[in-house]
Amino acid sequence: MKRVPDLPVEILVGGRLSDIVGQPLRPYSHEAIAFLAELSRQLLANPAIRIYPDLAGFAYWCRKANLQRLARGRHGQERRIGRGIAFHIAPANVPVNFAFSLGIGLLAGNANIVRVSGLRYPQVEILCAELARTAKQPGHERVASMMRVILYPHDDAITAALSESCHARVLWGGDKTIAHLRSMPVSSRCVDVVFADRYSLCVMDANAILAADNETVESLAQGFYNDVFVLDQNACSSPHLVLWRGDETDVNQAMVRFWEAVEQLLLSKPPFPVMQALDKYTHLCRVSIMLDSCMSVTRHQNLIYRVRLKELSSGIEQYKGQYGFFFEAVIKGVESLKTIVSERYQTVTCFGVDPEEVIALVVEKGWTGIDRVVPVGKALDIGVVWDGYHLIESLSRVVADC
């Protein structure tokens, strides 16, 4: 097995790069599950978990019960083994993403070298401290030998050296970044799992909101908040477009009820930084000039900007906002999505709309986009299936007998 060279990087978790053990394990190995479950226990006991909901989300994801549930659905994984060493390049806009990527790499049976962003998020520091603490505990020596979390500035020479030393790469980033990374030479057997720019939306049924009790609407608002505001609308799965199914009268009433609930929730949170409001206003001016389909604008103080569209038209995904900037439109049914969906579309969150109805359209009509359909509140829930990849299968290999 090719040895990873020692390179001028900062090691945040683990020892020297050249000492990493690349011998793979089976998917959902006892060692990987035990390590991640202990990491979950330590994170859930950390007081910081109350401050960072994304950290809490990861801690709950790697609980032993959840990992065992994933393992029960592995369908013939006993004939699989990890590919060897996986090199992960985590995105800069989602702090906890690197930990999910690492966790999935371990569950697939791989040794993992994970490059985190140079942005010093508190969540990254907390996770690295807990990863290092768990790795030092008795019984976790095997997983500790297979894990490195590193930091280095953008440097093609280092990235190329690591790419040539690995058996799989997990690449997160914008389209230009991904194209550049894929141009680098890799070993002939290396597999790339790529997560580039994506666009997501929410579909809600007006009658369902009007029929819901206050508790349900408040819970819906909380779920929508988690999908959007926890990561400032930066996640690829956070919705930027809200589509309302129903007639105009019902939709207008449902909009008022829903957005008032979201506004009240936001008012209970710490105030937004001034620059976020300025960014939203600047973006509003820009799209008002560039988009002919803009019909009206509704502002909820500086918390939410809503741009009503006359009609759905392709290319709306080019106008992503942040911090609570949304486009809205009325649709008669989910089949209206055919006018906008392209391969860039990833997640559809739903309320009052049967996810199976959307999934059936994607499959039966052969749409090139939409990889996930989940309830509102579940947009950020990363699973072993993501962006259309089954990650455990993509990051492992089958030992066949025929």
C-alpha positions as CSV (number, residue, x, y, z in Angstrom):
1,M,0.0,0.0,0.0
2,K,1.3,3.4,-1.0
3,R,2.5,5.5,2.0
4,V,1.1,9.0,2.6
5,P,4.0,11.5,2.7
6,D,4.5,13.9,5.5
7,L,3.5,17.3,4.3
8,P,3.6,20.9,5.6
9,V,0.1,20.8,7.1
10,E,-1.3,21.5,10.6
11,I,-2.5,18.3,12.3
12,L,-5.7,19.1,14.2
13,V,-6.5,15.5,15.1
14,G,-4.2,12.5,14.9
15,G,-0.5,11.9,14.4
16,R,1.8,12.1,11.4
17,L,0.3,11.6,8.0
18,S,2.9,9.0,7.1
19,D,1.7,6.9,10.1
20,I,-1.9,6.6,9.1
21,V,-3.0,3.0,8.7
22,G,-4.7,2.5,5.4
23,Q,-5.8,-1.1,5.8
24,P,-9.6,-0.9,5.4
25,L,-12.3,-2.4,7.5
26,R,-15.8,-3.7,6.7
27,P,-18.6,-1.2,6.4
28,Y,-20.3,-0.5,9.8
29,S,-17.4,-2.2,11.6
30,H,-17.7,-2.6,15.4
31,E,-14.7,-0.3,15.8
32,A,-16.2,2.5,13.8
33,I,-19.6,2.3,15.5
34,A,-18.0,2.2,19.0
35,F,-15.8,5.2,18.3
36,L,-18.6,7.3,16.8
37,A,-21.0,6.3,19.6
38,E,-18.5,7.4,22.2
39,L,-17.9,10.7,20.4
40,S,-21.6,11.2,20.4
41,R,-21.8,10.6,24.2
42,Q,-19.0,13.1,24.8
43,L,-20.5,15.8,22.6
44,L,-24.0,15.4,24.2
45,A,-22.3,16.0,27.6
46,N,-20.5,19.1,26.4
47,P,-22.3,22.3,27.5
48,A,-21.6,23.9,24.0
49,I,-24.2,21.6,22.5
50,R,-26.9,24.0,23.7
51,I,-25.3,26.9,21.7
52,Y,-24.7,25.2,18.4
53,P,-27.7,23.2,17.0
54,D,-25.6,21.9,14.1
55,L,-23.2,20.4,16.6
56,A,-26.2,18.8,18.4
57,G,-27.4,17.4,15.0
58,F,-24.1,15.7,14.4
59,A,-24.0,14.3,18.0
60,Y,-27.5,12.8,17.6
61,W,-26.6,11.4,14.1
62,C,-23.7,9.4,15.5
63,R,-25.6,7.9,18.5
64,K,-25.1,4.2,18.7
65,A,-28.8,3.5,18.1
66,N,-28.8,5.5,14.9
67,L,-25.7,3.9,13.6
68,Q,-27.0,0.4,14.4
69,R,-30.2,1.3,12.5
70,L,-28.1,2.3,9.5
71,A,-26.2,-0.9,9.8
72,R,-29.3,-3.0,9.8
73,G,-30.2,-1.7,6.3
74,R,-26.8,-2.5,4.8
75,H,-28.1,-5.3,2.5
76,G,-25.1,-7.5,1.8
77,Q,-22.4,-5.3,3.2
78,E,-20.6,-8.4,4.5
79,R,-19.1,-8.7,1.0
80,R,-17.8,-5.2,1.1
81,I,-14.7,-3.6,2.4
82,G,-13.5,0.0,2.5
83,R,-11.4,1.2,-0.4
84,G,-8.4,2.2,1.7
85,I,-7.6,5.9,2.3
86,A,-10.2,8.5,1.6
87,F,-9.2,12.2,1.3
88,H,-12.0,14.6,2.1
89,I,-12.0,18.3,1.3
90,A,-14.7,19.9,3.4
91,P,-16.6,23.0,2.4
92,A,-16.1,26.4,4.1
93,N,-19.7,27.3,4.5
94,V,-21.0,24.5,6.7
95,P,-18.8,24.1,9.9
96,V,-19.9,20.6,10.9
97,N,-19.8,19.1,7.4
98,F,-16.3,17.8,7.9
99,A,-17.4,15.6,10.8
100,F,-20.3,14.0,8.8
101,S,-17.8,13.4,5.9
102,L,-15.4,11.8,8.3
103,G,-18.0,9.7,10.0
104,I,-19.4,8.4,6.8
105,G,-15.8,7.6,5.6
106,L,-15.3,5.6,8.8
107,L,-18.6,3.7,8.5
108,A,-17.6,2.8,4.9
109,G,-14.5,1.2,6.3
110,N,-11.9,3.7,5.2
111,A,-8.9,5.5,6.8
112,N,-9.6,9.2,6.4
113,I,-7.6,12.4,5.9
114,V,-10.0,15.4,6.2
115,R,-9.0,18.9,5.3
116,V,-11.1,21.5,7.1
117,S,-11.6,25.1,6.0
118,G,-9.3,27.8,7.3
119,L,-12.3,29.6,8.8
120,R,-12.0,29.0,12.5
121,Y,-15.5,28.1,13.5
122,P,-16.1,27.3,17.2
123,Q,-17.9,24.1,16.2
124,V,-14.8,22.8,14.4
125,E,-12.6,23.5,17.4
126,I,-15.0,21.7,19.7
127,L,-15.4,18.7,17.4
128,C,-11.6,18.4,16.9
129,A,-11.1,18.5,20.7
130,E,-13.7,15.8,21.2
131,L,-12.3,13.7,18.3
132,A,-8.8,13.8,19.8
133,R,-10.1,13.0,23.3
134,T,-12.1,10.0,22.0
135,A,-9.2,8.8,20.0
136,K,-7.0,8.6,23.1
137,Q,-9.4,6.4,25.0
138,P,-8.6,2.7,25.4
139,G,-10.3,0.5,22.8
140,H,-10.2,3.1,20.0
141,E,-6.7,2.7,18.9
142,R,-7.6,1.1,15.5
143,V,-9.9,4.0,14.5
144,A,-7.4,6.6,15.9
145,S,-4.8,5.1,13.5
146,M,-7.1,5.6,10.6
147,M,-8.0,9.2,11.1
148,R,-6.3,12.6,10.5
149,V,-8.0,16.0,10.5
150,I,-5.7,18.6,8.9
151,L,-5.6,22.3,8.0
152,Y,-3.5,24.0,5.3
153,P,-4.0,27.1,3.0
154,H,-5.0,26.5,-0.6
155,D,-1.9,24.7,-2.0
156,D,-2.1,22.6,-5.1
157,A,1.1,20.8,-4.4
158,I,-0.2,19.5,-1.0
159,T,-3.6,18.7,-2.4
160,A,-2.1,16.9,-5.4
161,A,0.2,14.8,-3.1
162,L,-2.7,13.7,-1.0
163,S,-4.8,13.0,-4.0
164,E,-2.2,10.7,-5.5
165,S,-1.9,8.8,-2.2
166,C,-5.6,8.0,-1.7
167,H,-8.1,5.5,-3.0
168,A,-11.1,7.8,-2.8
169,R,-11.8,11.5,-2.6
170,V,-14.8,13.2,-1.1
171,L,-14.9,16.7,-2.6
172,W,-17.2,19.5,-1.4
173,G,-17.2,22.9,-3.0
174,G,-18.4,25.3,-5.7
175,D,-18.4,24.3,-9.4
176,K,-15.1,26.0,-10.1
177,T,-13.4,24.4,-7.1
178,I,-14.6,20.9,-8.0
179,A,-13.5,21.3,-11.6
180,H,-10.1,22.3,-10.5
181,L,-9.8,19.5,-8.0
182,R,-10.9,16.9,-10.6
183,S,-8.2,18.1,-13.0
184,M,-5.5,16.9,-10.6
185,P,-3.9,13.5,-11.3
186,V,-5.0,10.7,-9.0
187,S,-4.2,7.0,-8.8
188,S,-5.9,4.9,-11.5
189,R,-8.2,3.2,-9.0
190,C,-9.2,6.4,-7.1
191,V,-12.9,7.1,-6.9
192,D,-14.3,10.6,-6.6
193,V,-17.5,11.4,-4.8
194,V,-18.3,15.0,-5.6
195,F,-20.7,17.5,-4.1
196,A,-20.8,20.7,-6.1
197,D,-23.2,23.7,-6.1
198,R,-26.8,22.7,-5.6
199,Y,-30.2,24.4,-5.1
200,S,-33.1,23.5,-2.9
201,L,-36.7,24.6,-2.4
202,C,-39.8,24.1,-0.2
203,V,-43.3,23.2,-1.3
204,M,-46.2,23.8,1.0
205,D,-49.9,23.2,0.7
206,A,-52.0,26.2,1.6
207,N,-55.0,24.3,2.9
208,A,-52.8,22.1,5.2
209,I,-51.5,25.3,6.9
210,L,-54.9,26.8,7.2
211,A,-56.3,23.6,8.7
212,A,-53.4,23.1,11.2
213,D,-53.7,24.1,14.8
214,N,-51.4,26.8,16.3
215,E,-49.0,24.2,17.8
216,T,-48.5,22.6,14.4
217,V,-47.8,25.9,12.7
218,E,-45.3,26.9,15.5
219,S,-43.6,23.5,15.0
220,L,-43.5,24.1,11.3
221,A,-41.9,27.5,11.8
222,Q,-39.3,26.0,14.0
223,G,-38.5,23.3,11.4
224,F,-38.2,25.9,8.7
225,Y,-35.9,28.0,10.9
226,N,-33.7,24.9,11.4
227,D,-33.6,24.4,7.6
228,V,-32.7,28.0,6.8
229,F,-31.3,30.1,9.6
230,V,-29.0,27.7,11.5
231,L,-26.5,27.9,8.7
232,D,-27.6,31.4,7.3
233,Q,-29.1,29.7,4.2
234,N,-25.6,28.6,3.1
235,A,-26.3,24.8,3.1
236,C,-27.0,23.3,-0.3
237,S,-30.1,21.8,1.1
238,S,-31.5,25.1,2.6
239,P,-34.5,26.3,0.6
240,H,-34.4,29.5,-1.4
241,L,-37.7,29.2,-3.2
242,V,-41.0,28.6,-1.5
243,L,-43.8,27.2,-3.7
244,W,-47.4,27.3,-2.5
245,R,-50.0,24.8,-3.7
246,G,-53.5,26.1,-3.8
247,D,-55.7,28.9,-5.1
248,E,-54.8,32.5,-4.6
249,T,-57.1,33.2,-1.8
250,D,-56.1,30.3,0.3
251,V,-52.4,30.8,-0.5
252,N,-52.5,34.5,0.6
253,Q,-54.1,33.5,3.9
254,A,-51.6,30.6,4.4
255,M,-48.7,32.9,3.7
256,V,-49.8,35.4,6.4
257,R,-50.2,32.6,9.0
258,F,-46.9,30.9,8.2
259,W,-44.6,33.9,7.8
260,E,-46.0,35.6,10.9
261,A,-45.1,32.4,12.9
262,V,-41.6,32.5,11.4
263,E,-41.2,36.2,12.2
264,Q,-42.3,35.7,15.8
265,L,-39.7,32.9,16.2
266,L,-37.0,35.1,14.7
267,L,-37.9,37.9,17.1
268,S,-37.2,35.6,20.0
269,K,-33.6,34.9,18.7
270,P,-30.5,37.1,19.0
271,P,-30.7,40.0,16.5
272,F,-29.2,39.7,13.0
273,P,-25.9,41.5,12.4
274,V,-26.5,44.8,10.5
275,M,-24.4,43.5,7.5
276,Q,-26.9,40.7,6.9
277,A,-29.7,43.2,6.4
278,L,-27.5,45.2,4.1
279,D,-26.7,42.1,2.1
280,K,-30.3,41.2,1.7
281,Y,-31.3,44.7,0.6
282,T,-28.5,44.8,-1.9
283,H,-29.6,41.4,-3.3
284,L,-33.2,42.6,-3.5
285,C,-32.1,45.6,-5.6
286,R,-30.1,43.3,-7.9
287,V,-32.8,40.8,-8.5
288,S,-35.4,43.5,-9.0
289,I,-33.4,44.8,-11.9
290,M,-32.5,41.5,-13.4
291,L,-35.6,39.4,-13.0
292,D,-38.7,40.4,-15.0
293,S,-40.8,37.9,-13.2
294,C,-40.6,39.8,-9.8
295,M,-44.1,40.9,-8.9
296,S,-43.9,42.2,-5.4
297,V,-41.8,42.3,-2.3
298,T,-42.7,41.7,1.4
299,R,-40.3,42.5,4.2
300,H,-40.7,41.4,7.8
301,Q,-38.6,44.1,9.4
302,N,-35.0,43.2,8.4
303,L,-35.5,39.5,9.2
304,I,-37.2,38.1,6.1
305,Y,-37.3,39.3,2.5
306,R,-39.9,37.6,0.2
307,V,-40.0,38.2,-3.5
308,R,-43.2,37.1,-5.2
309,L,-42.9,35.8,-8.7
310,K,-45.5,36.1,-11.4
311,E,-44.5,32.7,-12.8
312,L,-41.9,30.0,-12.5
313,S,-39.1,30.3,-15.0
314,S,-35.9,28.3,-15.5
315,G,-32.8,29.9,-14.1
316,I,-34.2,31.1,-10.8
317,E,-31.5,29.0,-9.0
318,Q,-28.9,31.6,-10.2
319,Y,-30.3,34.1,-7.7
320,K,-29.6,32.6,-4.3
321,G,-29.9,34.8,-1.3
322,Q,-28.8,34.5,2.3
323,Y,-30.0,35.2,5.8
324,G,-33.7,34.8,5.0
325,F,-34.2,35.9,1.4
326,F,-36.8,33.9,-0.5
327,F,-38.6,33.8,-3.8
328,E,-42.2,32.6,-3.7
329,A,-44.8,31.5,-6.3
330,V,-48.2,29.9,-6.4
331,I,-48.5,26.5,-8.2
332,K,-51.5,24.3,-9.0
333,G,-49.6,21.1,-8.4
334,V,-46.1,19.7,-7.9
335,E,-45.9,18.8,-11.6
336,S,-45.2,22.6,-12.1
337,L,-41.7,21.9,-10.9
338,K,-40.9,20.5,-14.4
339,T,-40.5,24.1,-15.7
340,I,-37.5,24.8,-13.4
341,V,-35.9,21.6,-12.3
342,S,-32.4,20.9,-13.6
343,E,-29.5,18.8,-12.4
344,R,-28.6,21.6,-10.0
345,Y,-31.7,20.9,-7.9
346,Q,-31.1,18.8,-4.8
347,T,-33.6,18.9,-1.9
348,V,-37.3,19.5,-1.7
349,T,-38.8,20.0,1.7
350,C,-42.6,19.5,2.0
351,F,-45.5,20.4,4.3
352,G,-49.0,19.1,3.4
353,V,-47.5,17.6,0.2
354,D,-46.9,13.8,0.0
355,P,-43.1,13.3,-0.7
356,E,-43.9,10.2,-2.7
357,E,-45.8,12.4,-5.1
358,V,-42.7,14.4,-5.9
359,I,-40.4,11.3,-5.9
360,A,-42.8,9.6,-8.4
361,L,-42.6,12.6,-10.8
362,V,-38.8,12.6,-10.6
363,V,-38.5,8.9,-11.4
364,E,-41.4,8.5,-13.9
365,K,-40.7,11.7,-15.8
366,G,-36.9,11.2,-15.8
367,W,-36.0,14.6,-14.3
368,T,-32.3,15.1,-14.0
369,G,-32.6,17.0,-10.7
370,I,-34.0,16.5,-7.2
371,D,-32.2,13.9,-5.1
372,R,-34.0,14.3,-1.8
373,V,-37.6,14.9,-0.7
374,V,-38.0,15.4,3.1
375,P,-40.4,17.1,5.5
376,V,-39.8,20.7,6.5
377,G,-37.2,20.6,9.3
378,K,-35.2,17.8,7.9
379,A,-33.3,19.7,5.2
380,L,-29.9,19.6,7.0
381,D,-30.2,15.9,8.1
382,I,-27.3,14.3,6.3
383,G,-27.6,10.6,5.7
384,V,-25.6,7.8,4.0
385,V,-27.5,8.7,0.9
386,W,-26.7,12.2,-0.2
387,D,-26.9,14.0,-3.6
388,G,-28.0,10.8,-5.2
389,Y,-25.0,8.8,-3.9
390,H,-25.2,5.9,-1.6
391,L,-22.0,6.9,0.2
392,I,-21.3,3.6,1.9
393,E,-21.4,1.8,-1.4
394,S,-19.5,4.5,-3.3
395,L,-16.7,4.5,-0.7
396,S,-16.4,0.8,-0.4
397,R,-15.8,-2.1,-2.8
398,V,-17.5,-5.4,-3.4
399,V,-15.5,-8.7,-3.2
400,A,-17.4,-10.9,-5.6
401,D,-17.5,-14.7,-6.1
402,C,-18.6,-14.7,-9.7
